[in-house]
């Protein structure tokens, strides 16, 4: 399933906009033209957070034509996404059955389509901006009855997963066990039980030897054990110092990227390299996630919406800063396509050439099956 058209009303800098989306869509324009607003509209509408209080939309998302306009008086934000078959019968039977209550068939072409309408406006009874969603029929009227059940929204999301890579790529955040890409890659690693047991024994033995290397460590542990005696009301507790990770997952969670630019240069953590190298590494982390893990996390029939935004280089003026939205197909035949885009990273020209060279020598953001 692929999002084929997008309609936005009263969202940030956008008063009204209708966009037809292809296999790959790139938005190019000057700063503050609304490129990020388009991406964020799709991201908010297709993620599971927007329906929760305090997440998704805020009063700053409401379009204001004048300085003194009140966002509470606005008719509200409207984001409408439409997914349609390229050919009649393109969607597999499994998908059609799962989305039968919200899918609409064109009587002339026979093509099926689904339209999701997301709104957010000020609610007086709730005293907050309240989001709402509905699926529409061919006449763009809300579907009712069983079609209005939230389970249909959950099913729709399964076939249109969204992954977003922002313009400000902070390696310290992206390469942590909590990040959406690096963290998932680490958690997906499967360690054989036999090896995990051996690793645990090695960690325990190493910790014991390190503690024995300096008697003061045992004394510190004994002093800290006073906390357990107070908390347990005079019952004997115990405190030990752990100088190495306690479990194998703790060991993996501290994994980091080290690299060097020349064979005879020393290895250094990624954070000790320049900002350009760090930002470039996050781009390829995104690609690694798409290539090696995305297929395991989404439905086999899903179309991935991959969003990335490039930051305009400040040291060399450019007329436009490109911003892209890519809907990629499981069956995409784009191994010969090349994505040409201006590098918008704040790094050296050499890094620019390296980035473009790598992106043009292989299928963009994935292999043949997981693009």
C-alpha positions in Angstrom: 0.0 0.0 0.0 1.3 3.4 -1.0 0.1 6.9 0.0 -0.8 8.5 -3.3 -2.2 11.9 -2.3 -2.1 14.3 0.6 -4.3 17.1 1.6 -3.4 19.6 4.3 -5.4 22.5 5.7 -4.6 25.0 8.4 -1.4 23.3 9.5 1.5 25.6 10.5 2.5 27.7 7.4 0.1 25.8 5.1 -3.4 27.3 4.6 -4.4 24.7 2.0 -2.4 22.2 0.0 -3.1 19.2 -2.3 -0.2 17.0 -3.3 0.0 13.9 -5.5 2.8 11.6 -4.3 4.8 9.3 -6.5 7.1 6.4 -5.6 9.6 9.0 -4.5 8.6 12.6 -3.9 11.2 15.4 -3.2 10.2 18.9 -2.0 12.5 21.7 -2.8 12.1 25.2 -1.6 13.7 28.1 0.4 13.8 28.1 4.2 10.4 28.4 5.9 8.6 27.4 2.7 6.7 24.6 4.5 8.8 21.5 3.5 9.1 20.3 7.1 5.4 21.1 7.7 4.5 18.6 5.0 6.7 15.9 6.4 5.4 16.5 10.0 1.8 16.4 8.8 2.4 12.9 7.4 4.4 11.8 10.4 1.8 13.0 12.9 -1.2 11.5 11.0 0.5 8.1 10.5 2.0 7.5 14.0 0.3 6.1 17.1 1.0 9.1 19.3 -1.2 11.8 17.9 -4.4 10.4 19.5 -3.0 10.7 23.0 -3.6 13.8 25.1 -0.5 16.1 25.1 1.1 14.5 22.1 0.9 15.1 18.3 -0.8 18.5 17.7 -0.4 21.6 19.7 -1.7 25.2 19.3 1.4 26.1 17.4 0.4 23.7 14.7 -2.7 25.7 13.8 -2.3 28.0 10.8 -2.6 31.7 11.8 -3.0 34.2 9.0 -2.4 37.3 11.2 -0.4 37.9 14.4 -3.4 38.4 16.6 -5.4 35.4 15.3 -6.6 33.0 18.0 -5.8 29.4 17.3 -8.8 28.4 19.4 -11.1 30.2 17.0 -9.7 28.3 14.0 -11.7 25.6 12.3 -8.8 23.3 13.1 -6.1 21.3 11.3 -7.1 18.8 8.6 -4.7 16.2 7.3 -6.1 13.8 4.7 -4.1 10.9 3.2 -5.3 8.7 0.4 -3.9 5.3 -0.6 -5.0 3.9 -3.9 -4.2 0.9 -6.0 -2.2 1.6 -9.2 -4.0 -1.3 -10.9 -7.3 -3.0 -9.9 -6.5 -6.0 -7.8 -3.0 -4.8 -6.9 -3.6 -5.2 -3.1 -3.4 -8.8 -2.0 -6.5 -10.6 -0.6 -5.0 -10.7 2.9 -4.8 -6.9 2.9 -8.2 -6.5 1.4 -9.8 -8.7 4.0 -8.0 -6.9 6.9 -9.1 -3.5 5.6 -12.5 -4.4 4.1 -14.4 -2.1 6.4 -12.5 1.0 5.3 -11.6 0.1 1.7 -13.6 1.7 -1.1 -13.9 0.3 -4.6 -14.2 2.6 -7.6 -17.2 1.3 -9.7 -15.6 2.4 -13.0 -11.9 1.5 -12.6 -12.3 -1.2 -10.0 -9.4 0.1 -8.0 -9.6 0.1 -4.2 -8.6 3.1 -2.1 -8.6 4.2 1.5 -8.8 7.8 2.8 -7.9 8.7 6.3 -9.0 12.1 7.6 -7.2 13.4 10.7 -8.5 16.6 12.4 -7.5 18.7 15.4 -9.4 21.7 16.8 -10.0 23.4 20.1 -12.6 21.6 22.3 -14.4 23.8 24.9 -15.6 20.9 27.1 -12.1 19.4 27.3 -10.3 22.8 27.3 -7.6 21.5 25.0 -6.9 20.8 21.3 -8.6 17.5 20.7 -7.5 15.3 17.7 -9.9 13.0 15.9 -9.8 10.6 13.0 -12.2 9.1 10.5 -12.1 7.1 7.3 -13.9 8.6 4.3 -16.0 7.2 1.5 -15.8 8.1 -2.2 -17.9 11.2 -1.5 -15.5 12.2 1.2 -18.1 11.6 3.9 -17.2 9.8 7.1 -17.7 6.1 7.3 -19.8 5.0 10.2 -20.6 1.8 12.0 -17.9 -0.9 12.1 -15.7 1.3 9.9 -15.3 3.8 12.7 -13.8 1.3 15.1 -10.2 2.1 16.2 -9.1 -1.4 15.3 -9.3 -0.3 11.6 -6.9 2.5 12.3 -4.5 0.1 14.0 -4.7 -2.3 11.0 -4.2 0.6 8.5 -1.0 1.6 10.4 0.3 -1.9 10.0 0.4 -1.5 6.3 1.8 2.1 6.2 4.6 2.2 8.8 6.5 5.5 9.0 10.1 6.1 9.8 11.4 9.7 10.1 15.0 11.0 10.1 15.2 14.6 11.0 17.6 17.3 9.7 19.4 17.7 13.0 21.1 14.3 13.3 22.7 14.0 16.7 25.0 11.0 16.9 24.9 11.0 20.7 21.2 10.5 20.6 20.9 8.2 17.6 23.6 5.8 18.7 22.2 4.9 22.1 20.2 1.9 23.3 17.1 4.1 23.5 17.1 5.3 19.8 14.5 4.1 17.4 17.2 2.7 15.0 20.3 1.8 16.9 18.4 0.5 19.9 16.2 -1.7 17.8 19.2 -3.1 15.9 20.9 -4.0 19.3 17.7 -5.6 20.7 17.2 -7.7 17.6 20.6 -9.4 18.1 20.1 -13.0 19.2 22.9 -14.5 21.3 22.9 -18.4 21.6 22.2 -19.4 25.2 25.5 -21.4 25.4 27.5 -18.3 24.4 25.5 -16.1 26.7 26.3 -18.4 29.6 30.0 -18.2 28.8 29.9 -14.4 28.5 28.2 -14.2 31.9 30.9 -16.4 33.5 33.6 -14.2 32.0 32.0 -11.0 33.2 31.6 -12.4 36.7 35.2 -13.6 36.8 36.5 -10.3 35.4 34.5 -8.3 38.0 35.9 -10.4 40.9 39.5 -9.8 39.7 39.0 -6.1 39.3 37.6 -5.8 42.8 40.5 -7.7 44.2 43.0 -5.4 42.5 42.3 -2.6 45.0 41.3 -3.3 48.6 39.6 0.1 48.8 36.8 -1.1 46.5 35.8 -3.7 49.0 35.8 -1.1 51.8 33.6 1.2 49.7 31.2 -1.6 49.1 31.1 -2.3 52.9 30.3 1.3 53.6 27.6 1.4 51.0 25.9 -1.6 52.6 24.9 0.6 55.4 22.1 1.8 53.1 20.6 -1.7 53.0 20.7 -2.0 56.7 18.8 1.2 57.2 16.2 0.4 54.4 15.7 -3.2 55.7 15.4 -2.1 59.3 18.5 -3.7 60.8 18.4 -6.9 58.6 21.7 -7.7 57.0 21.8 -6.6 53.4 24.6 -6.7 51.0 26.1 -4.3 48.5 28.6 -5.2 45.8 30.3 -3.1 43.2 29.9 -4.0 39.5 32.8 -2.7 37.5 31.7 -4.5 34.3 28.2 -5.0 32.8 25.9 -7.2 34.8 24.2 -9.0 31.9 24.9 -9.6 28.2 22.3 -7.0 27.3 24.0 -4.4 29.4 27.1 -5.2 27.4 25.4 -4.8 24.1 23.6 -1.6 25.2 27.0 0.0 25.6 28.1 -0.9 22.1 29.5 2.1 20.2 30.9 2.9 16.7 34.6 3.4 16.4 36.3 4.4 13.2 39.4 5.8 11.6 39.8 7.6 8.3 43.2 6.2 7.4 44.7 2.7 8.0 47.5 3.9 10.2 45.4 6.3 12.3 44.1 5.4 15.8 40.6 4.1 16.3 38.4 6.8 17.9 34.8 6.7 19.1 32.3 8.3 16.6 31.6 11.2 19.0 35.3 12.2 18.8 35.1 12.7 15.1 33.8 15.8 13.3 30.1 16.8 13.1 30.0 16.0 9.4 31.2 12.4 10.0 28.7 12.0 12.8 25.8 13.3 10.8 26.8 11.1 7.8 27.0 8.0 10.1 23.4 8.6 11.2 22.3 8.5 7.6 24.0 5.2 7.1 22.6 3.9 10.4 19.1 4.7 8.9 20.0 2.7 5.8 21.3 -0.2 7.9 18.0 -0.3 9.8 16.0 -0.4 6.6 18.2 -3.1 5.0 18.6 -5.4 8.0 15.7 -5.0 10.3 12.7 -3.2 8.7 11.3 -6.4 7.1 11.1 -8.1 10.5 9.2 -5.3 12.1 6.5 -4.6 9.5 3.8 -6.5 7.6 5.2 -8.3 4.5 2.6 -6.4 2.4 3.3 -3.0 4.0 4.6 0.0 2.1 7.2 1.9 4.1 7.1 5.6 4.3 10.7 6.8 4.8 11.0 10.4 5.6 14.3 12.3 5.7 15.0 16.0 5.8 18.3 17.6 4.7 19.7 20.7 6.4 20.9 23.5 4.3 24.7 24.1 4.5 25.3 27.5 6.2 28.9 28.1 5.0 28.0 28.0 1.3 24.8 29.7 0.3 22.4 27.5 -1.7 19.3 28.6 -3.5 17.2 25.7 -2.2 17.2 23.2 0.6 15.8 19.9 -0.5 13.4 17.9 1.7 12.2 14.4 0.7 9.4 12.0 1.4 9.9 8.5 0.0 7.2 5.8 -0.1 9.0 2.6 -0.9 7.5 -0.7 -2.2 8.3 -4.2 -1.0 8.5 -5.1 -4.7 10.1 -1.9 -5.9 12.2 -2.3 -9.0 14.4 0.7 -8.5 17.9 -0.8 -8.3 18.8 1.3 -11.3 17.4 4.5 -10.0 19.6 7.1 -8.6 18.6 9.7 -6.1 20.3 12.9 -6.8 20.1 15.4 -4.0 22.1 18.3 -2.8 24.2 17.5 0.3 22.9 19.6 3.1 25.3 18.5 5.8 27.7 20.8 7.5 30.9 18.9 6.7 33.7 19.1 4.2 33.4 18.8 0.5 35.1 15.4 0.7 32.4 14.1 2.9 29.8 15.5 0.4 31.4 13.5 -2.4 31.6 10.4 -0.3 27.9 10.6 0.7 26.7 11.1 -2.9 29.0 8.4 -4.2 27.7 5.8 -1.8 24.1 6.8 -2.4 24.5 6.4 -6.1 26.4 3.1 -6.1 23.6 1.1 -4.5 19.8 1.1 -4.3 18.7 3.9 -2.1 18.0 3.0 1.5 17.6 -0.8 1.0 17.9 -3.9 -1.0 15.7 -5.2 -3.7 13.1 -6.6 -1.3 13.3 -4.1 1.5 13.6 -0.8 -0.3 
